[in-house]
Amino acid sequence: MNKSIKFKHNIITRTKCCNNIKRFYYLATPEEKKKKWYAIERAFCNGLAIKHNIPLKISTGIVSSVSPQKGWIENKKQADIFCATGDCGATGDNVTKARRIINSSGTDQEIWSILNGNKTQRFFKNLLYPYSSEYVTIDRHAIHVILGRVPNENEHSLSDRQYVFMEDCYKRTAKELGLIPSTLQSITWEACRRLNKGVNNVS
């Protein structure tokens, strides 16, 4: 993995990105550090599956598919509405993905293919397998943490190469801290939202 990468009009280094992640981790409260966010929210996906009589993988895929541009509370609400009605307030493309998922065979591979986006694919995997170290969800809060500042509108989108670079920074930092990468991401996500309440507050 490269030690630096071009990000928009700047060069960002792995060392600085990892240091920024650690800074937010050390700013997290003891409660934030103890919280196993993905494991807790997997229970929501399981409850959604039971409520609507669908497999857990499909409910988790639906939650992931309608997540773009939604805060977590709204994300859960829209997923529940979709499971009940076949429609919700997500964008048309994301509703289409949700429909394909609910009518799919429900395998990891098929849902991953339908989601077809780095962030939603990783979000699906992190919710479904909260103790796996394979993937990290990089949303705008994670970008904020890595950059050490609020990203501008142009910095919310990542190329595949940029995504993998940032994901690797979380993995390396998590290994140093003795944490699961997705757990580190969720801890710094909580800390970032608390420290910047009202700024850039959409998942």
C-alpha positions in Angstrom: 0.0 0.0 0.0 1.3 3.5 -0.9 2.5 5.7 1.9 0.7 8.7 0.3 -2.0 9.4 -2.2 -3.4 12.4 -4.2 -6.7 13.4 -2.8 -8.5 16.1 -4.8 -5.8 18.8 -5.1 -3.6 17.7 -2.2 -1.3 14.9 -1.2 -2.3 13.1 2.0 0.2 10.8 3.8 -0.6 7.5 5.6 1.3 8.7 8.7 -0.7 11.9 9.0 -4.0 10.1 8.3 -3.2 7.4 11.0 -2.2 10.1 13.5 -5.5 12.0 12.8 -7.5 8.7 13.5 -5.6 8.2 16.7 -6.3 11.8 17.8 -10.0 11.3 17.4 -9.8 8.0 19.2 -8.0 9.6 22.2 -10.7 12.3 22.2 -13.4 9.7 22.5 -15.2 9.3 25.9 -14.8 6.1 27.9 -18.5 5.3 27.0 -17.7 5.8 23.3 -14.7 3.5 23.5 -16.7 0.7 25.2 -19.6 0.8 22.8 -19.7 -1.9 20.1 -21.8 0.1 17.6 -22.0 -2.5 14.8 -22.8 -5.4 17.2 -25.5 -3.3 18.8 -27.0 -2.2 15.5 -26.9 -5.7 14.0 -29.6 -6.4 16.6 -31.8 -3.8 14.9 -31.2 -5.5 11.5 -32.2 -8.8 13.2 -35.3 -7.2 14.6 -36.2 -5.9 11.2 -35.8 -9.3 9.7 -38.1 -10.9 12.4 -40.7 -8.2 12.1 -41.0 -8.5 8.3 -40.2 -12.2 8.0 -37.2 -11.8 5.9 -33.6 -13.2 6.2 -31.1 -11.2 8.3 -28.8 -10.8 5.3 -31.6 -9.2 3.3 -32.7 -6.9 6.0 -29.1 -5.8 6.5 -28.7 -5.3 2.7 -31.8 -3.1 2.7 -30.6 -1.0 5.6 -27.3 -0.5 3.7 -29.0 0.3 0.4 -31.1 3.1 1.8 -28.3 4.6 4.0 -26.7 7.2 1.6 -27.4 10.8 2.7 -29.3 9.6 5.8 -28.6 10.0 9.4 -28.7 6.6 11.3 -32.1 7.2 12.9 -33.6 8.2 9.6 -31.8 5.3 7.9 -33.5 2.8 10.2 -36.9 4.4 9.8 -36.7 4.3 6.0 -35.5 0.7 6.0 -38.5 -0.2 8.1 -40.9 1.7 5.9 -39.4 0.0 2.8 -39.8 -3.5 4.3 -43.4 -2.8 5.1 -44.4 -1.0 1.8 -41.8 -1.7 -0.8 -41.0 2.0 -1.1 -39.5 4.7 1.1 -38.0 8.2 1.1 -34.5 7.1 -0.2 -33.4 8.2 -3.7 -34.8 6.3 -6.6 -31.6 4.3 -7.4 -31.3 3.2 -3.8 -34.9 2.1 -3.6 -34.3 0.1 -6.8 -31.4 -1.6 -5.1 -33.5 -2.3 -2.0 -36.2 -3.9 -4.3 -33.5 -6.0 -6.0 -32.2 -7.1 -2.6 -35.5 -8.1 -1.2 -36.2 -10.2 -4.3 -32.7 -11.7 -4.4 -31.4 -15.1 -3.2 -29.9 -13.2 -0.2 -26.3 -14.4 -0.5 -23.5 -12.1 0.5 -22.1 -12.1 -3.0 -25.4 -11.1 -4.7 -26.2 -8.4 -2.2 -22.6 -7.0 -2.5 -23.0 -6.9 -6.2 -26.4 -5.1 -6.0 -25.1 -2.5 -3.6 -22.2 -1.8 -6.0 -20.7 1.0 -3.9 -17.7 0.9 -1.6 -19.4 2.6 1.4 -22.7 0.7 1.2 -21.0 -2.6 0.5 -18.7 -2.2 3.6 -21.6 -1.0 5.7 -23.5 -4.2 4.8 -20.5 -6.3 5.8 -19.8 -4.4 9.0 -23.4 -4.7 10.2 -23.6 -8.3 9.3 -20.2 -9.3 10.6 -19.4 -6.8 13.4 -16.3 -8.7 14.6 -14.7 -9.1 11.2 -11.5 -7.1 10.4 -11.9 -7.3 6.6 -13.8 -4.1 5.8 -14.2 -0.5 7.1 -17.1 1.9 6.3 -15.7 5.2 5.1 -18.4 7.8 5.2 -18.1 11.6 5.4 -17.4 11.4 9.2 -14.6 8.9 8.6 -13.2 11.2 5.9 -13.4 14.1 8.4 -11.4 12.0 11.0 -8.8 11.0 8.5 -8.3 14.6 7.2 -8.4 16.0 10.7 -10.9 18.6 9.5 -14.4 19.0 8.1 -14.3 17.9 4.4 -15.7 20.2 1.8 -18.5 19.1 -0.6 -15.9 18.1 -3.2 -14.2 15.7 -0.7 -17.2 13.6 0.1 -16.7 11.3 -2.9 -13.8 8.8 -3.1 -12.3 6.9 -6.0 -11.8 3.2 -5.4 -8.1 3.8 -4.9 -8.7 6.6 -2.3 -11.3 4.5 -0.5 -8.9 1.5 -0.2 -6.1 3.9 1.0 -8.3 5.3 3.8 -9.6 1.9 4.7 -6.0 0.7 5.1 -5.2 3.7 7.4 -8.0 2.5 9.7 -6.8 -1.1 9.6 -3.2 -0.1 10.4 -4.3 2.2 13.2 -6.7 -0.4 14.6 -3.9 -3.0 14.6 -1.7 -0.6 16.6 -4.4 0.1 19.1 -5.5 -3.6 19.4 -9.0 -3.0 18.0 -11.2 -4.3 15.2 -11.0 -1.8 12.4 -14.8 -1.3 12.2 -14.9 -0.8 15.9 -12.2 1.9 15.7 -14.2 3.6 12.9 -17.4 3.6 14.9 -15.6 5.0 18.0 -14.1 7.8 16.0 -17.4 8.3 14.2 -19.2 8.9 17.5 -16.4 11.2 18.8 -16.4 13.2 15.5 -20.2 13.7 15.6 -20.1 14.8 19.2 -17.2 17.2 18.8 -18.8 18.7 15.6 -22.5 18.6 16.5 -24.5 20.3 13.8 -21.7 20.3 11.3 -21.5 17.6 8.6 -24.0 15.5 10.6 -25.3 13.1 7.9 -24.0 9.6 7.5 
